[in-house]
Amino acid sequence: MAYCLYLQPIYSTRAHVFQIDPNTKKNWLPTSKHAVTVSYFYDSTRNVYRIISLDGTKAIINSTISPNMTFTKTSQKFGQWADSRANTVYGLGFSTEHHLSKFAEKFAEYKEAARLAKEKSQEKMEMATSPSQESPAGELSSPLTPVTPPMENINGTDEICDTTPNSDARPEPAQNALAFAHSPAMTKHWEAELEALKGNNAKLTAALLESTANVKQWKQQLAAYQEEAERLHKRVTELECQSNQTPVIKSQKTELNQTIEELEATLRDKEEEMEKLKEELENMNDLMEQKDTLTQKLEETELRSRVLEEQLAGAEQRLEENQEEQENFRKSLRTLLELLDGKIFELTELRDTLARLIEEAS
């Protein structure tokens, strides 16, 4: 559905989506595990309004609003409508009565707009076809010129007599001499009509072949997108597993901070002890030995403190890199999912177009 790539929804809400059970026609079957976005779209090129909802990459609602549709409120938070084209009944469960009322108002509004658009389209078609319904041969009729009778079946079959000059049927000269005197204008008219029909048929055939080729191409692209989506889902799972390790890193950071505080407290105690030792000048040798010992411990403590600080900085940097990588990946994933949604919309619209072309061709 290509229009979803360049059209914005004119109204959106969130609801739980259901469809009627095709077997029992009584029970509701949920088509979404949770509340999803349900949107109204307007396609100006086709002059139609649609209700569309996606659950991930799956289109669970694709309903074209027609003037004969009716949205019915069956409870304070639930409403439904029947779609004859999709041969199903859709149901929506809302979180509040206000959301249900708003959706129903929009449904009635766009239903009326669809009705007006259909009437305008019919008026345009009537205006466009009214000149072609006038027979050019009627202008050539006169009291002396018998009007050509309507085409009849031959031998009771469905084969229709050919009115062109190449027809094998030979009219009797006595009855149709005057009619053939005025037949070139009618012949030209029917030849032009035949050429126009042939041209339209060729265009429809070419469009059908092109659409078939496009369907195959889109199927291949969809399969590739699905494989890519699966790969990205696996990558997201891996990143989520990595993100689950974040509390462990934070716990280690807390422990390192506590260790640093303890080391700083120990360092302050040692400094105080050194001050006391300096005051005891009488036991210089003992004080010197103790000083050397304390100095060595202090160096070891400072070295350990620097190592711990480096480890802490490294852990913080890795945490930031992991978070940034995860955020970038999620953005890429959302972009790809939006692209997938658009491609799926294009496929569905292409399918509808093919169906209409086949119906018209048949």
C-alpha positions as CSV (number, residue, x, y, z in Angstrom):
1,M,0.0,0.0,0.0
2,A,2.1,2.8,-1.4
3,Y,-0.2,5.6,0.0
4,C,1.0,4.8,3.6
5,L,4.5,6.0,2.6
6,Y,3.4,9.5,1.7
7,L,0.0,10.0,3.4
8,Q,-0.4,10.9,7.0
9,P,-3.3,9.5,9.0
10,I,-6.1,12.0,9.4
11,Y,-7.1,10.5,12.8
12,S,-5.5,7.9,15.0
13,T,-6.4,6.1,18.2
14,R,-5.5,3.0,20.1
15,A,-7.7,-0.1,20.6
16,H,-7.8,-3.8,20.8
17,V,-8.7,-5.3,17.5
18,F,-11.1,-8.3,17.0
19,Q,-12.7,-10.1,14.0
20,I,-15.8,-12.3,14.0
21,D,-15.3,-16.0,13.9
22,P,-15.8,-17.0,10.2
23,N,-17.2,-20.4,11.3
24,T,-19.6,-19.5,14.1
25,K,-20.3,-15.9,13.1
26,K,-20.9,-15.3,16.8
27,N,-17.6,-15.4,18.7
28,W,-14.9,-12.7,18.6
29,L,-11.3,-13.6,17.7
30,P,-8.6,-11.2,18.9
31,T,-6.2,-10.3,16.1
32,S,-3.8,-8.3,18.4
33,K,-2.3,-9.3,21.7
34,H,-2.4,-5.7,23.0
35,A,-3.8,-2.3,22.0
36,V,-2.6,-1.1,18.6
37,T,-2.9,2.1,16.6
38,V,-6.0,2.3,14.4
39,S,-6.0,5.1,11.9
40,Y,-8.2,6.8,9.2
41,F,-6.5,7.5,5.9
42,Y,-7.7,9.5,2.9
43,D,-6.3,8.7,-0.5
44,S,-6.9,11.7,-2.7
45,T,-5.9,9.9,-5.9
46,R,-8.6,7.2,-5.5
47,N,-10.9,9.5,-3.5
48,V,-11.5,6.9,-0.8
49,Y,-11.3,6.7,3.0
50,R,-9.7,3.7,4.7
51,I,-9.3,2.3,8.2
52,I,-5.9,0.7,8.6
53,S,-4.2,-0.9,11.6
54,L,-0.9,-2.8,11.9
55,D,0.3,-5.3,14.5
56,G,4.0,-5.2,13.9
57,T,4.4,-5.9,10.2
58,K,1.0,-7.5,9.8
59,A,-2.0,-5.5,8.5
60,I,-4.9,-6.6,10.7
61,I,-7.4,-4.0,9.4
62,N,-7.6,-2.7,5.8
63,S,-11.2,-1.6,5.4
64,T,-12.4,0.8,2.7
65,I,-15.3,3.0,4.1
66,S,-18.4,2.8,1.9
67,P,-21.7,4.7,2.2
68,N,-23.6,1.6,3.2
69,M,-21.4,0.8,6.2
70,T,-22.6,1.3,9.8
71,F,-20.5,1.5,12.9
72,T,-22.5,0.1,15.9
73,K,-21.7,0.7,19.6
74,T,-22.4,-2.6,21.3
75,S,-21.3,-1.5,24.8
76,Q,-19.7,1.5,26.5
77,K,-16.2,0.6,25.2
78,F,-16.8,-1.7,22.2
79,G,-17.9,-1.0,18.7
80,Q,-18.1,-3.0,15.4
81,W,-18.7,-2.6,11.7
82,A,-19.2,-5.1,8.8
83,D,-16.9,-5.0,5.7
84,S,-18.6,-6.8,2.8
85,R,-15.4,-6.6,0.7
86,A,-13.3,-8.3,3.3
87,N,-16.2,-10.6,4.1
88,T,-15.8,-10.1,7.9
89,V,-16.9,-8.0,10.8
90,Y,-14.3,-5.9,12.7
91,G,-14.6,-5.1,16.4
92,L,-12.7,-2.5,18.4
93,G,-12.3,-2.4,22.2
94,F,-11.3,1.0,23.6
95,S,-9.9,2.0,27.0
96,T,-12.6,4.7,27.6
97,E,-16.0,5.5,26.3
98,H,-14.7,8.9,25.1
99,H,-12.4,7.2,22.6
100,L,-15.2,5.0,21.3
101,S,-17.5,8.0,20.8
102,K,-14.7,9.9,19.0
103,F,-14.0,7.0,16.7
104,A,-17.7,6.6,16.0
105,E,-18.0,10.4,15.1
106,K,-15.1,10.1,12.7
107,F,-16.6,7.0,11.1
108,A,-19.9,8.8,10.5
109,E,-18.0,11.9,9.2
110,Y,-15.9,10.0,6.7
111,K,-18.8,7.8,5.7
112,E,-20.7,10.9,4.7
113,A,-17.7,12.2,2.9
114,A,-17.4,8.9,1.0
115,R,-21.1,9.1,0.0
116,L,-20.6,12.6,-1.4
117,A,-17.5,11.6,-3.2
118,K,-19.3,8.6,-4.7
119,E,-22.2,10.8,-5.9
120,K,-19.8,13.3,-7.5
121,S,-18.0,10.5,-9.2
122,Q,-21.3,9.1,-10.6
123,E,-22.3,12.5,-11.8
124,K,-19.0,12.9,-13.6
125,M,-19.4,9.5,-15.2
126,E,-22.9,10.3,-16.3
127,M,-21.8,13.6,-17.8
128,A,-18.8,11.8,-19.6
129,T,-21.0,9.0,-21.0
130,S,-24.1,10.9,-22.0
131,P,-22.7,12.3,-25.3
132,S,-21.6,8.8,-26.4
133,Q,-25.1,7.4,-25.9
134,E,-26.4,9.5,-28.8
135,S,-26.4,7.4,-32.0
136,P,-24.8,9.2,-35.0
137,A,-27.1,7.2,-37.3
138,G,-30.1,8.9,-35.7
139,E,-29.2,12.1,-37.5
140,L,-29.4,10.3,-40.8
141,S,-32.8,8.8,-40.3
142,S,-35.7,10.2,-42.2
143,P,-39.2,9.1,-43.2
144,L,-37.7,7.5,-46.3
145,T,-34.8,5.8,-44.5
146,P,-35.8,2.9,-42.3
147,V,-33.9,2.7,-39.0
148,T,-31.5,-0.2,-38.7
149,P,-33.1,-2.8,-36.4
150,P,-31.3,-3.9,-33.2
151,M,-28.8,-6.7,-33.5
152,E,-30.5,-10.2,-33.1
153,N,-29.2,-13.6,-32.3
154,I,-28.4,-16.0,-35.1
155,N,-30.0,-19.4,-35.0
156,G,-31.1,-18.8,-31.4
157,T,-27.4,-18.7,-30.1
158,D,-25.5,-15.9,-28.3
159,E,-23.6,-14.9,-31.4
160,I,-24.4,-11.4,-32.4
161,C,-24.7,-10.2,-36.0
162,D,-21.8,-8.1,-37.2
163,T,-22.9,-4.7,-38.4
164,T,-19.5,-3.9,-40.0
165,P,-18.9,-4.0,-43.8
166,N,-16.9,-7.2,-43.4
167,S,-19.9,-9.1,-42.1
168,D,-20.8,-12.3,-44.1
169,A,-24.6,-11.6,-43.6
170,R,-26.1,-10.2,-46.8
171,P,-29.2,-8.0,-46.4
172,E,-31.8,-8.2,-49.0
173,P,-31.4,-5.3,-51.5
174,A,-35.1,-4.5,-51.7
175,Q,-35.4,-3.8,-47.9
176,N,-32.0,-2.3,-46.9
177,A,-30.8,-0.4,-50.0
178,L,-31.6,2.9,-48.4
179,A,-30.1,1.9,-45.1
180,F,-26.8,1.0,-46.8
181,A,-26.8,4.3,-48.5
182,H,-26.4,6.0,-45.2
183,S,-24.4,3.3,-43.4
184,P,-20.8,4.7,-43.8
185,A,-21.3,7.2,-40.9
186,M,-22.5,4.4,-38.6
187,T,-19.6,2.1,-39.8
188,K,-17.1,4.8,-39.0
189,H,-18.7,5.3,-35.6
190,W,-18.5,1.6,-34.7
191,E,-15.0,1.2,-36.1
192,A,-13.9,4.1,-33.8
193,E,-15.7,2.4,-30.9
194,L,-14.0,-0.9,-31.7
195,E,-10.5,0.7,-32.0
196,A,-11.1,2.5,-28.6
197,L,-12.1,-0.8,-27.0
198,K,-9.1,-2.6,-28.5
199,G,-6.8,0.2,-27.2
200,N,-8.4,0.0,-23.7
201,N,-8.0,-3.8,-23.8
202,A,-4.3,-3.5,-24.8
203,K,-3.7,-1.0,-22.0
204,L,-5.5,-3.2,-19.4
205,T,-3.5,-6.3,-20.6
206,A,-0.2,-4.4,-20.3
207,A,-1.2,-3.1,-16.9
208,L,-2.1,-6.6,-15.7
209,L,1.2,-8.0,-17.0
210,E,3.1,-5.2,-15.3
211,S,1.2,-5.6,-12.1
212,T,1.9,-9.4,-12.1
213,A,5.6,-8.7,-12.6
214,N,5.5,-6.1,-9.8
215,V,3.8,-8.6,-7.5
216,K,6.5,-11.1,-8.0
217,Q,9.2,-8.4,-7.4
218,W,7.4,-7.2,-4.3
219,K,7.2,-10.8,-3.0
220,Q,10.9,-11.2,-3.4
221,Q,11.6,-7.9,-1.7
222,L,9.1,-8.8,1.1
223,A,10.9,-12.1,1.7
224,A,14.3,-10.2,1.8
225,Y,12.8,-7.7,4.2
226,Q,11.4,-10.5,6.4
227,E,14.8,-12.1,6.6
228,E,16.4,-8.8,7.5
229,A,13.7,-8.2,10.1
230,E,14.4,-11.6,11.7
231,R,18.1,-10.8,11.8
232,L,17.4,-7.4,13.4
233,H,15.1,-9.0,15.9
234,K,17.9,-11.4,16.9
235,R,20.3,-8.5,17.2
236,V,17.8,-6.7,19.4
237,T,17.6,-9.7,21.6
238,E,21.4,-9.8,21.9
239,L,21.4,-6.1,22.8
240,E,18.7,-6.6,25.3
241,C,20.8,-9.4,26.9
242,Q,23.7,-7.0,27.0
243,S,21.5,-4.3,28.5
244,N,20.5,-6.8,31.2
245,Q,24.1,-6.7,32.3
246,T,23.9,-3.0,33.1
247,P,22.8,-3.5,36.7
248,V,25.8,-5.7,37.3
249,I,28.1,-3.0,36.0
250,K,26.3,-0.4,38.2
251,S,26.7,-2.8,41.2
252,Q,30.4,-3.1,40.4
253,K,30.6,0.7,40.2
254,T,28.9,1.1,43.5
255,E,31.3,-1.4,45.1
256,L,34.3,0.4,43.6
257,N,33.1,3.7,45.0
258,Q,32.7,2.1,48.4
259,T,36.2,0.6,48.2
260,I,37.6,4.0,47.2
261,E,35.8,5.7,50.1
262,E,37.1,3.0,52.5
263,L,40.6,3.4,51.1
264,E,40.4,7.2,51.5
265,A,39.2,6.7,55.1
266,T,42.1,4.3,55.7
267,L,44.5,6.9,54.1
268,R,43.2,9.6,56.4
269,D,43.8,7.3,59.4
270,K,47.3,6.5,58.3
271,E,48.1,10.2,57.8
272,E,46.9,10.8,61.4
273,E,49.0,8.0,62.6
274,M,52.0,9.4,60.7
275,E,51.4,12.7,62.5
276,K,51.5,11.0,65.8
277,L,54.6,9.1,64.9
278,K,56.4,12.3,64.0
279,E,55.7,13.6,67.5
280,E,57.5,10.6,68.9
281,L,61.0,11.8,68.0
282,E,62.6,9.8,70.8
283,N,61.9,6.5,69.0
284,M,63.2,7.7,65.7
285,N,64.3,4.3,64.4
286,D,61.0,2.7,65.1
287,L,59.2,5.7,63.6
288,M,61.3,5.5,60.5
289,E,60.5,1.9,60.0
290,Q,56.9,2.5,60.6
291,K,57.1,5.4,58.2
292,D,58.6,3.3,55.5
293,T,56.0,0.7,56.0
294,L,53.2,3.2,55.9
295,T,54.6,4.9,52.9
296,Q,54.8,1.6,51.1
297,K,51.2,0.8,52.0
298,L,50.2,4.3,50.9
299,E,51.8,3.8,47.5
300,E,50.1,0.5,47.2
301,T,46.8,2.0,48.1
302,E,47.3,4.9,45.7
303,L,48.2,2.4,42.9
304,R,45.2,0.3,43.7
305,S,43.1,3.4,43.8
306,R,44.3,4.5,40.3
307,V,43.7,1.0,39.0
308,L,40.2,1.0,40.4
309,E,39.6,4.4,38.9
310,E,40.8,3.3,35.5
311,Q,38.5,0.2,35.7
312,L,35.6,2.4,36.8
313,A,36.2,4.8,33.9
314,G,36.5,1.9,31.5
315,A,33.3,0.4,32.8
316,E,31.5,3.8,32.4
317,Q,32.8,4.2,28.9
318,R,31.7,0.7,27.9
319,L,28.3,1.3,29.4
320,E,27.9,4.6,27.4
321,E,29.0,2.9,24.2
322,N,26.6,0.0,24.7
323,Q,23.7,2.4,25.4
324,E,24.6,4.5,22.4
325,E,24.9,1.5,20.1
326,Q,21.6,0.1,21.4
327,E,19.9,3.4,20.8
328,N,21.3,3.7,17.2
329,F,20.2,0.1,16.5
330,R,16.7,0.7,17.8
331,K,16.4,3.8,15.5
332,S,17.6,1.8,12.5
333,L,15.1,-1.0,13.5
334,R,12.2,1.5,13.7
335,T,13.1,3.0,10.3
336,L,13.3,-0.5,8.7
337,L,10.0,-1.5,10.3
338,E,8.3,1.7,9.0
339,L,9.7,0.8,5.5
340,L,8.4,-2.7,5.9
341,D,5.0,-1.3,6.8
342,G,5.0,0.8,3.7
343,K,5.9,-2.1,1.5
344,I,3.2,-4.3,3.0
345,F,0.7,-1.5,2.4
346,E,1.9,-1.3,-1.2
347,L,1.4,-5.0,-1.7
348,T,-2.1,-4.9,-0.3
349,E,-3.1,-2.0,-2.4
350,L,-1.5,-3.7,-5.5
351,R,-3.5,-6.7,-4.7
352,D,-6.7,-4.6,-4.5
353,T,-5.8,-3.0,-7.8
354,L,-5.2,-6.3,-9.5
355,A,-8.5,-7.6,-8.2
356,R,-10.3,-4.6,-9.6
357,L,-8.5,-4.9,-13.0
358,I,-9.4,-8.6,-13.2
359,E,-13.0,-7.8,-12.4
360,E,-13.1,-5.1,-15.0
361,A,-11.3,-7.3,-17.6
362,S,-13.8,-10.1,-16.9
